[in-house]
Amino acid sequence: MFDFLKRSDVETAQAAPSEVKASATGKIAAWGAAGRTVWGARDAASLTRVGFTANPVGFRAVKMIAEAAAALPLVLQDDVRRYDSHPVMDLIQRPNGAQGRAELFEALFGQLLLTGNGYVEAVASEDGPVELHVLRSDRMSIVPGADGWPVAYDYTVGGRKHRFAVGEGASPICHIKSFHPQDDHYGLSPMQAAATALDVHNAASRWSKALLDNAARPSGAIVYRGADGQSQLSSDQYDRLLHEMETQHQGAKNAGRPMLLEGGLDWKPMGFSPSDMEFLKTKEGAAREIAIAFGVPPMLLGIQGDATYANYQEANRAFYRLTVLPLVTRVTGAIADWLGDFSGERIDLKPDLDQVPALASERDAQWKRVGEASFLTDAEKRHLLGLPALEVGDE
């Protein structure tokens, strides 16, 4: 019996591959979650509700980045030429029957900003992908394998689940995630980094609303001094006074309405405290922190007191250079690599910097500097400008 086990062990060892290309830490990271769904460490639905649908600063920051990134013109090229016509460009221009290129990318960038994760589904035929769809990140979960890499993606809606299996060949799902230092499978969203500032800003808005509901005036106190020296109202007197205050002297419709105080009652107004006077600065500080988390210059959001940039044009240039372009470059590069897996063709999809108005002055200076360099060949100049060896349409 033992001889049989020894022979079996030897045969198994000989049949095993001598080299497996995988991370040495993958099995450790996936040890406790192999074959099971790994849930994200944050509630994307709550963050979206609090920071996007219920906060004007977060809403505007996400819209600005997503719309600006989706509107950038894209170019497709390889090491030799830039294409003016290509099946990948045709697919991106009309990804599905309900969306165009701008709508698809705006949804993808929005999901990345709100949840830190973006998922694109490819509806493939024998000839390759024929449609692209952006899937909601809060409905998607990753099923990791024994080596730490995803073996499937589960998409759950209303208790019903669809599994996208990942096997040999191109994956049906392209997962793009932001950097997260403490999560192996999901990305970290700017919305989560700005969560505390969002709570402060939303609480400040609710405080302002409550102040307006009370005629936008500081609270005061009604002091009772009875004729016989009594300092306490009876239960009936207290209930009657409280009802009259709530119905006759609170709310915007009762603003400025005179108050009739009977004998023994005196109104003592209370002024704003120093903390109340600093309230608006606290709200502006929270709004600035939200803008910083998303990478939007506060000046572009109309936040007062920001002197980081000399003018609006400089702030807009920094917005594109530091926020929009890195996001678009990373996302389009990931999509190009993913779509290339279906055909085996290595292509590069990236934003066309020559058609970005905010960067026109920088691009003109670069073209002039490279063009005047007489010691460079035409091929070297094209390479420095990010252009392929051949022009558009060249054979």
Secondary structure per residue as TSV (DSSP state, phi and psi in degrees):
chain	resnum	aa	ss	phi	psi
A	1	M	-	360.0	-43.8
A	2	F	H	-69.2	-34.6
A	3	D	H	-63.2	-37.4
A	4	F	H	-64.7	-42.6
A	5	L	H	-63.9	-39.7
A	6	K	H	-65.8	-43.0
A	7	R	H	-63.9	-39.9
A	8	S	H	-63.3	-41.0
A	9	D	H	-64.2	-40.1
A	10	V	H	-66.0	-43.5
A	11	E	H	-64.7	-38.3
A	12	T	H	-65.2	-41.1
A	13	A	H	-65.4	-37.6
A	14	Q	H	-70.5	-32.6
A	15	A	H	-78.0	-21.2
A	16	A	S	-69.9	146.3
A	17	P	-	-65.2	144.4
A	18	S	S	-76.5	-23.4
A	19	E	-	-142.7	127.8
A	20	V	-	-121.3	123.8
A	21	K	-	-87.0	99.4
A	22	A	S	-159.1	155.9
A	23	S	-	-66.8	139.3
A	24	A	T	-68.7	-20.5
A	25	T	T	-96.4	-4.2
A	26	G	H	-62.2	-43.0
A	27	K	H	-66.7	-33.6
A	28	I	H	-69.7	-43.0
A	29	A	H	-65.7	-32.8
A	30	A	T	-98.0	3.6
A	31	W	T	-59.6	-42.3
A	32	G	T	-87.3	-1.8
A	33	A	T	-131.8	14.7
A	34	A	T	-63.1	127.2
A	35	G	T	78.8	-1.6
A	36	R	S	-116.7	157.8
A	37	T	-	-71.7	133.5
A	38	V	B	-100.3	117.7
A	39	W	-	-89.9	149.3
A	40	G	-	-66.6	156.0
A	41	A	S	-86.0	12.1
A	42	R	S	-144.1	159.3
A	43	D	-	-97.0	97.3
A	44	A	H	-63.9	-35.5
A	45	A	H	-65.1	-42.2
A	46	S	H	-67.9	-42.8
A	47	L	H	-62.6	-39.7
A	48	T	H	-65.2	-41.6
A	49	R	I	-66.6	-43.2
A	50	V	I	-78.2	-40.6
A	51	G	I	-96.6	-15.3
A	52	F	I	-117.1	-55.9
A	53	T	I	-78.1	-18.9
A	54	A	S	-118.4	9.0
A	55	N	-	-135.4	119.7
A	56	P	H	-67.2	-33.2
A	57	V	H	-69.7	-46.9
A	58	G	H	-63.5	-39.6
A	59	F	H	-61.1	-47.9
A	60	R	H	-68.9	-36.6
A	61	A	H	-63.8	-45.7
A	62	V	H	-65.3	-43.6
A	63	K	H	-63.4	-41.7
A	64	M	H	-61.6	-47.8
A	65	I	H	-67.9	-46.3
A	66	A	H	-65.3	-43.8
A	67	E	H	-69.3	-41.4
A	68	A	H	-65.7	-40.9
A	69	A	H	-68.3	-39.8
A	70	A	H	-70.9	-23.8
A	71	A	H	-85.2	-10.2
A	72	L	S	-66.1	132.1
A	73	P	-	-69.2	144.0
A	74	L	E	-113.9	151.3
A	75	V	E	-126.5	148.7
A	76	L	E	-119.8	127.9
A	77	Q	E	-152.9	167.1
A	78	D	-	-125.8	-160.6
A	79	D	S	-70.1	-16.9
A	80	V	S	-108.2	-46.4
A	81	R	-	-140.4	162.6
A	82	R	E	-106.4	131.5
A	83	Y	E	-93.9	135.7
A	84	D	S	-98.0	-9.3
A	85	S	S	-148.9	127.8
A	86	H	-	-161.1	145.4
A	87	P	H	-56.9	-34.9
A	88	V	H	-66.7	-41.9
A	89	M	H	-66.2	-37.7
A	90	D	H	-63.4	-39.9
A	91	L	H	-66.6	-40.7
A	92	I	H	-70.8	-36.2
A	93	Q	H	-65.9	-33.8
A	94	R	S	-134.5	78.4
A	95	P	-	-69.4	-31.2
A	96	N	B	-157.8	176.3
A	97	G	T	-70.2	-15.8
A	98	A	T	-107.3	-10.4
A	99	Q	B	-135.7	151.7
A	100	G	-	-103.0	-172.2
A	101	R	H	-61.5	-46.1
A	102	A	H	-64.4	-42.0
A	103	E	H	-65.2	-41.8
A	104	L	H	-63.2	-48.3
A	105	F	H	-71.6	-32.8
A	106	E	H	-62.6	-41.9
A	107	A	H	-65.0	-40.4
A	108	L	H	-66.4	-46.4
A	109	F	H	-65.3	-37.3
A	110	G	H	-62.2	-42.3
A	111	Q	H	-63.5	-39.9
A	112	L	H	-63.3	-42.1
A	113	L	H	-71.3	-35.0
A	114	L	H	-82.9	-35.8
A	115	T	H	-121.8	-12.8
A	116	G	S	83.2	0.0
A	117	N	E	-135.8	143.1
A	118	G	E	-133.4	135.4
A	119	Y	E	-126.4	128.3
A	120	V	E	-119.7	128.4
A	121	E	E	-99.9	136.4
A	122	A	E	-106.6	120.8
A	123	V	E	-90.3	106.6
A	124	A	E	-106.0	150.8
A	125	S	E	-118.7	-168.5
A	126	E	T	-65.2	-27.3
A	127	D	T	-92.2	0.1
A	128	G	E	120.9	-172.0
A	129	P	E	-64.1	137.2
A	130	V	E	-115.3	-16.7
A	131	E	E	-146.8	151.0
A	132	L	E	-125.6	138.2
A	133	H	E	-136.6	136.4
A	134	V	E	-88.3	127.4
A	135	L	E	-102.2	147.2
A	136	R	-	-67.2	130.2
A	137	S	G	-70.0	-31.4
A	138	D	G	-71.7	-12.7
A	139	R	G	-99.3	-6.2
A	140	M	E	-102.6	140.8
A	141	S	E	-138.6	150.4
A	142	I	E	-99.8	137.6
A	143	V	E	-110.7	103.4
A	144	P	E	-81.4	152.3
A	145	G	-	-93.0	-171.1
A	146	A	T	-67.0	-25.2
A	147	D	T	-92.6	3.0
A	148	G	S	94.3	-16.7
A	149	W	S	-85.3	150.8
A	150	P	E	-64.9	134.4
A	151	V	E	-104.0	-11.3
A	152	A	E	-167.1	160.3
A	153	Y	E	-124.7	127.4
A	154	D	E	-102.1	127.1
A	155	Y	E	-113.5	114.8
A	156	T	E	-114.7	128.6
A	157	V	E	-136.3	117.4
A	158	G	T	56.3	39.3
A	159	G	T	85.7	-9.9
A	160	R	E	-100.5	140.0
A	161	K	E	-126.5	138.3
A	162	H	E	-121.7	131.7
A	163	R	E	-106.0	126.1
A	164	F	E	-95.8	105.6
A	165	A	E	-77.8	139.9
A	166	V	-	-112.1	115.1
A	167	G	-	-131.3	-138.8
A	168	E	S	-71.9	146.7
A	169	G	S	87.6	-164.2
A	170	A	S	-71.4	142.5
A	171	S	-	-78.2	141.8
A	172	P	S	-72.3	-12.2
A	173	I	E	-122.1	131.8
A	174	C	E	-103.6	113.4
A	175	H	E	-102.2	117.1
A	176	I	E	-112.9	124.7
A	177	K	E	-132.0	151.4
A	178	S	-	-80.0	163.0
A	179	F	-	-67.4	131.5
A	180	H	-	-133.0	117.1
A	181	P	T	-73.3	-13.5
A	182	Q	T	-125.1	18.1
A	183	D	-	-139.6	129.5
A	184	D	S	-83.9	-15.0
A	185	H	S	-124.0	-24.6
A	186	Y	S	-123.1	156.4
A	187	G	-	-94.0	164.9
A	188	L	-	-100.3	128.7
A	189	S	-	-94.9	150.3
A	190	P	H	-59.5	-28.9
A	191	M	H	-61.3	-37.0
A	192	Q	H	-72.7	-38.2
A	193	A	H	-64.7	-29.4
A	194	A	T	-97.3	12.6
A	195	A	H	-59.8	-43.0
A	196	T	H	-65.5	-43.9
A	197	A	H	-64.1	-35.0
A	198	L	H	-65.0	-41.1
A	199	D	H	-63.1	-42.1
A	200	V	H	-63.8	-44.6
A	201	H	H	-66.1	-41.7
A	202	N	H	-67.0	-39.3
A	203	A	H	-64.2	-37.2
A	204	A	H	-65.5	-38.2
A	205	S	H	-65.9	-40.0
A	206	R	H	-65.9	-36.4
A	207	W	H	-64.0	-42.8
A	208	S	H	-62.9	-40.5
A	209	K	H	-62.9	-43.1
A	210	A	H	-64.2	-35.9
A	211	L	H	-65.1	-41.1
A	212	L	H	-65.6	-37.3
A	213	D	H	-63.0	-22.4
A	214	N	T	-105.2	38.0
A	215	A	T	67.1	19.2
A	216	A	T	55.1	35.2
A	217	R	-	-125.3	149.3
A	218	P	-	-66.3	151.1
A	219	S	-	-68.9	162.5
A	220	G	E	-140.0	-171.4
A	221	A	E	-132.4	140.9
A	222	I	E	-100.5	117.7
A	223	V	E	-102.5	131.2
A	224	Y	E	-110.2	123.8
A	225	R	-	-131.2	102.7
A	226	G	-	-71.4	160.7
A	227	A	T	-64.6	-31.0
A	228	D	T	-94.0	16.4
A	229	G	S	88.1	-2.0
A	230	Q	-	-69.1	142.3
A	231	S	-	-117.9	14.6
A	232	Q	-	-129.4	136.6
A	233	L	-	-83.8	151.8
A	234	S	-	-71.8	167.7
A	235	S	H	-62.1	-40.8
A	236	D	H	-66.6	-41.2
A	237	Q	H	-64.9	-40.7
A	238	Y	H	-64.8	-46.0
A	239	D	H	-64.0	-40.2
A	240	R	H	-65.5	-42.7
A	241	L	H	-65.8	-42.3
A	242	L	H	-63.8	-41.4
A	243	H	H	-64.4	-40.3
A	244	E	H	-66.6	-38.6
A	245	M	H	-65.2	-41.9
A	246	E	H	-71.0	-33.7
A	247	T	H	-95.2	-27.1
A	248	Q	H	-111.0	-15.7
A	249	H	S	-135.2	13.0
A	250	Q	S	-121.7	152.3
A	251	G	S	96.8	160.6
A	252	A	G	-65.8	-32.7
A	253	K	G	-68.9	-19.2
A	254	N	G	-103.0	12.2
A	255	A	T	-61.7	130.3
A	256	G	T	79.1	2.6
A	257	R	-	-71.6	130.4
A	258	P	-	-67.4	148.4
A	259	M	-	-106.7	131.7
A	260	L	-	-100.7	113.8
A	261	L	-	-106.1	127.6
A	262	E	-	-81.6	176.2
A	263	G	T	-55.9	133.3
A	264	G	T	93.0	-10.5
A	265	L	E	-102.8	135.5
A	266	D	E	-138.7	135.8
A	267	W	E	-94.6	125.8
A	268	K	E	-116.8	99.3
A	269	P	E	-69.0	150.6
A	270	M	-	-117.5	128.1
A	271	G	-	-78.9	171.4
A	272	F	-	-68.4	138.3
A	273	S	-	-81.9	164.8
A	274	P	H	-56.5	-34.7
A	275	S	H	-66.3	-34.9
A	276	D	H	-66.8	-37.6
A	277	M	H	-67.9	-27.1
A	278	E	T	-89.4	5.9
A	279	F	H	-64.6	-44.2
A	280	L	H	-63.8	-35.9
A	281	K	H	-66.0	-35.9
A	282	T	H	-63.6	-41.9
A	283	K	H	-66.0	-41.1
A	284	E	H	-65.9	-36.0
A	285	G	H	-65.2	-39.6
A	286	A	H	-65.9	-41.0
A	287	A	H	-62.6	-37.6
A	288	R	H	-66.9	-39.0
A	289	E	H	-65.3	-37.5
A	290	I	H	-63.1	-45.5
A	291	A	H	-62.8	-39.5
A	292	I	H	-65.6	-40.0
A	293	A	H	-60.9	-35.6
A	294	F	H	-87.2	-11.3
A	295	G	T	82.6	26.2
A	296	V	-	-105.7	123.4
A	297	P	-	-56.0	127.6
A	298	P	G	-54.1	-29.8
A	299	M	G	-59.2	-35.6
A	300	L	G	-71.5	-18.9
A	301	L	G	-97.5	4.4
A	302	G	T	76.2	21.8
A	303	I	-	-83.1	125.9
A	304	Q	T	-77.1	156.0
A	305	G	T	85.1	7.8
A	306	D	-	-97.3	121.0
A	307	A	-	-122.7	29.0
A	308	T	S	-67.9	-39.4
A	309	Y	S	-114.6	147.3
A	310	A	S	-68.4	-33.5
A	311	N	S	-152.6	175.4
A	312	Y	H	-65.3	-38.0
A	313	Q	H	-64.3	-40.7
A	314	E	H	-66.4	-39.2
A	315	A	H	-65.5	-39.2
A	316	N	H	-66.6	-37.0
A	317	R	H	-65.4	-42.3
A	318	A	H	-65.8	-35.2
A	319	F	H	-60.2	-45.3
A	320	Y	I	-71.5	-42.8
A	321	R	I	-70.2	-38.8
A	322	L	I	-98.9	-19.3
A	323	T	I	-120.7	-55.7
A	324	V	I	-70.9	-52.1
A	325	L	H	-63.2	-44.7
A	326	P	H	-59.9	-37.8
A	327	L	H	-65.8	-47.6
A	328	V	H	-66.2	-41.5
A	329	T	H	-61.6	-43.1
A	330	R	H	-68.4	-42.5
A	331	V	H	-70.3	-47.5
A	332	T	H	-65.7	-34.1
A	333	G	H	-64.0	-41.1
A	334	A	H	-65.9	-39.8
A	335	I	H	-68.0	-39.2
A	336	A	H	-63.4	-43.5
A	337	D	H	-63.4	-41.0
A	338	W	H	-65.7	-46.8
A	339	L	H	-67.0	-30.6
A	340	G	H	-66.6	-23.2
A	341	D	H	-66.5	-26.3
A	342	F	H	-74.0	-35.3
A	343	S	H	-106.4	-13.7
A	344	G	T	80.0	7.8
A	345	E	-	-97.0	133.2
A	346	R	-	-93.4	114.3
A	347	I	-	-129.5	164.2
A	348	D	E	-126.8	118.4
A	349	L	E	-110.9	123.4
A	350	K	E	-153.1	163.8
A	351	P	E	-70.4	146.9
A	352	D	-	-88.0	101.0
A	353	L	G	-65.8	-22.3
A	354	D	G	-71.6	-13.9
A	355	Q	G	-114.3	22.3
A	356	V	-	-100.3	106.9
A	357	P	G	-57.8	-35.8
A	358	A	G	-65.6	-23.1
A	359	L	G	-106.9	14.6
A	360	A	H	-60.5	-43.2
A	361	S	H	-66.2	-41.7
A	362	E	H	-64.4	-41.9
A	363	R	H	-67.5	-38.5
A	364	D	H	-62.7	-41.9
A	365	A	H	-65.4	-38.3
A	366	Q	H	-68.0	-43.5
A	367	W	H	-61.5	-41.5
A	368	K	H	-65.9	-42.1
A	369	R	H	-65.9	-43.4
A	370	V	H	-71.4	-39.7
A	371	G	H	-64.2	-31.0
A	372	E	T	-85.7	-2.5
A	373	A	-	-80.8	94.6
A	374	S	T	-70.1	-18.0
A	375	F	T	-82.8	-3.7
A	376	L	S	-99.2	144.3
A	377	T	-	-79.1	168.4
A	378	D	H	-63.0	-37.2
A	379	A	H	-65.7	-38.8
A	380	E	H	-68.5	-38.1
A	381	K	H	-64.4	-42.1
A	382	R	H	-64.4	-37.4
A	383	H	H	-67.0	-40.7
A	384	L	H	-65.7	-29.6
A	385	L	T	-88.2	3.2
A	386	G	T	78.6	22.8
A	387	L	-	-103.5	149.4
A	388	P	-	-73.5	177.0
A	389	A	S	-69.0	-30.9
A	390	L	S	-110.8	154.2
A	391	E	-	-74.3	168.9
A	392	V	T	-63.7	128.1
A	393	G	T	88.6	-9.0
A	394	D	-	-67.4	145.4
A	395	E	-	-90.6	360.0
